[in-house]
Amino acid sequence: MSRRLIYLDNNATTAMVPEAVREMVPFLSVYYGNPSSFYSLGQESKEALQSARRRVAGLLGCGEDALVFTSGGTESDNSALRSALRTSGKREVVTTAVEHPAVYRFCQELEREGYRIRWLPVGSDGRLDPADVARAIGSETAIVSVMWANNETGVLFPIREIGEICRAHGVLFHTDAVQATGKLPLHVAEMPIDFLSVSAHKFGGPKGVGVLYVREGVPFRPYLLGGSQERGRRAGTENVAAIVGMGRAAELAAERVGRFADRVGKLRDKFEKTILSELTEVRINGHRTERVPNTSNLCFQNVESEALLLELDRQGILASGGSACSTGSAKPSRVLVGMGLSAREAFASVRFSLGWNNTEEEIDWAAAAVVRAVRRIREKLPASLVAQ
């Protein structure tokens, strides 16, 4: 591409780190053995899997035996919920109305199968009241599933407090940590969490690979049946090259996670400060401080997000109208509407999600581009519409 691109859609996916690409290549060519085979070529693949498992465990702060390699966050989410229902024999799930589609749509399907889903609301700042979780848990609750960080707003949920409530009630707790991994120190083994989902492509690894954390002692029934891979917890020959890439990306993410909030958070705050100072009728969707440090979801009154995104794309600024998993939907963001925004406000909102590689120069350029684009769009509006 000849034009300059500034990528601000890292919650959708991140660019793979070069180190991960380099480590993957030999396992696409030279070390092609099946890790379940006993001969040396297969054992080399098996050792690579174990090395990657240790690296991912280091990022998450847990034991390596607690990790099951999957195809990504969606499979991990589905596996955790289905396992809890099967092993408990109970028929109820407690979750929020703003979960990622991997949980939300799976729970909708469970409702069609006759299970009961208790959908918890969030406040206008996108936060969940833990007291609502406590009130929702009943005798038939098999599992509570609450995301660690929202993919559209970046808003953080009180995971430790919710986990403690679940433990006090003797109920399993799952969290989708896809958007939190690599951005915050997680220390999973020290948390009251039974299941946790991760996807590699959110922190510099390849697409199509992730892990499910299963706390030791938690009953687990595999979602995919077949061979005895992953200690019988997930059938199917492991995607060795992708897992190797995930392991290297996790290692690098672990090295910088302590600095991520400081470096990327400062860039995000500068980006917002510039826009809010230069434009009127702009607001941040979600809690200002209780969010992951890279995410900025902004509502621009009297501006359609589609028009703004097209204008920014022409200037080489890549952002999103919401979750990448919902792109193409004619409906307003379920997350934003769930926070009390009108459909019009939701359609006027854009998500900017920064990454480790963004520079201060890029952020200054992008903020100025947003200001120019919004002014240009608003100038074309009829005075009667602007006055609304």
CORCOR-V191742 format. One record per residue. BURIAL is 1 if it has 24 or more other C-alpha atoms within 12 Angstrom, else 0. Layout:
BEGIN
burial=BURIAL
burial=BURIAL
END
This chain:
BEGIN
burial=0
burial=0
burial=0
burial=0
burial=0
burial=1
burial=1
burial=1
burial=1
burial=1
burial=1
burial=1
burial=1
burial=1
burial=1
burial=1
burial=1
burial=0
burial=0
burial=1
burial=1
burial=0
burial=1
burial=1
burial=0
burial=0
burial=1
burial=0
burial=0
burial=0
burial=1
burial=1
burial=1
burial=1
burial=1
burial=1
burial=0
burial=0
burial=0
burial=0
burial=0
burial=0
burial=0
burial=1
burial=1
burial=1
burial=1
burial=1
burial=1
burial=1
burial=1
burial=1
burial=1
burial=1
burial=1
burial=1
burial=1
burial=1
burial=1
burial=1
burial=1
burial=1
burial=1
burial=1
burial=1
burial=1
burial=1
burial=1
burial=1
burial=1
burial=1
burial=1
burial=1
burial=1
burial=1
burial=1
burial=1
burial=1
burial=1
burial=1
burial=1
burial=1
burial=1
burial=1
burial=1
burial=0
burial=0
burial=1
burial=0
burial=1
burial=1
burial=1
burial=1
burial=1
burial=1
burial=1
burial=1
burial=1
burial=1
burial=1
burial=1
burial=1
burial=1
burial=1
burial=1
burial=1
burial=1
burial=1
burial=0
burial=0
burial=0
burial=0
burial=0
burial=0
burial=1
burial=1
burial=1
burial=1
burial=1
burial=1
burial=1
burial=1
burial=1
burial=0
burial=1
burial=1
burial=1
burial=1
burial=1
burial=1
burial=0
burial=1
burial=1
burial=1
burial=0
burial=1
burial=1
burial=0
burial=0
burial=1
burial=1
burial=1
burial=1
burial=1
burial=1
burial=1
burial=1
burial=1
burial=1
burial=1
burial=1
burial=1
burial=1
burial=1
burial=1
burial=1
burial=1
burial=1
burial=1
burial=1
burial=1
burial=1
burial=1
burial=1
burial=1
burial=1
burial=0
burial=0
burial=0
burial=0
burial=1
burial=1
burial=1
burial=1
burial=1
burial=1
burial=1
burial=1
burial=1
burial=1
burial=1
burial=1
burial=1
burial=1
burial=1
burial=1
burial=1
burial=1
burial=1
burial=0
burial=1
burial=1
burial=1
burial=1
burial=1
burial=1
burial=1
burial=1
burial=1
burial=1
burial=1
burial=1
burial=1
burial=1
burial=1
burial=1
burial=1
burial=1
burial=1
burial=1
burial=1
burial=1
burial=1
burial=1
burial=1
burial=0
burial=0
burial=1
burial=0
burial=1
burial=1
burial=1
burial=1
burial=1
burial=0
burial=0
burial=0
burial=0
burial=1
burial=1
burial=0
burial=0
burial=1
burial=1
burial=0
burial=1
burial=1
burial=1
burial=1
burial=1
burial=1
burial=1
burial=1
burial=1
burial=1
burial=1
burial=1
burial=1
burial=1
burial=1
burial=1
burial=1
burial=1
burial=1
burial=0
burial=1
burial=1
burial=0
burial=0
burial=1
burial=1
burial=0
burial=1
burial=1
burial=1
burial=1
burial=1
burial=1
burial=1
burial=1
burial=1
burial=1
burial=1
burial=1
burial=1
burial=1
burial=0
burial=0
burial=1
burial=0
burial=1
burial=1
burial=1
burial=1
burial=1
burial=1
burial=1
burial=1
burial=1
burial=1
burial=1
burial=1
burial=1
burial=1
burial=1
burial=1
burial=1
burial=1
burial=1
burial=1
burial=1
burial=1
burial=1
burial=1
burial=1
burial=1
burial=1
burial=1
burial=1
burial=0
burial=1
burial=1
burial=1
burial=0
burial=1
burial=0
burial=1
burial=1
burial=1
burial=1
burial=1
burial=1
burial=1
burial=1
burial=0
burial=0
burial=0
burial=0
burial=0
burial=0
burial=0
burial=1
burial=1
burial=1
burial=1
burial=1
burial=1
burial=1
burial=1
burial=0
burial=1
burial=0
burial=0
burial=0
burial=1
burial=1
burial=1
burial=1
burial=1
burial=1
burial=1
burial=1
burial=1
burial=1
burial=1
burial=1
burial=1
burial=1
burial=0
burial=0
burial=0
burial=1
burial=1
burial=1
burial=1
burial=1
burial=1
burial=1
burial=1
burial=1
burial=1
burial=0
burial=1
burial=1
burial=1
burial=0
burial=1
burial=1
burial=0
burial=0
burial=0
burial=0
burial=0
burial=0
burial=0
burial=0
burial=0
burial=0
END
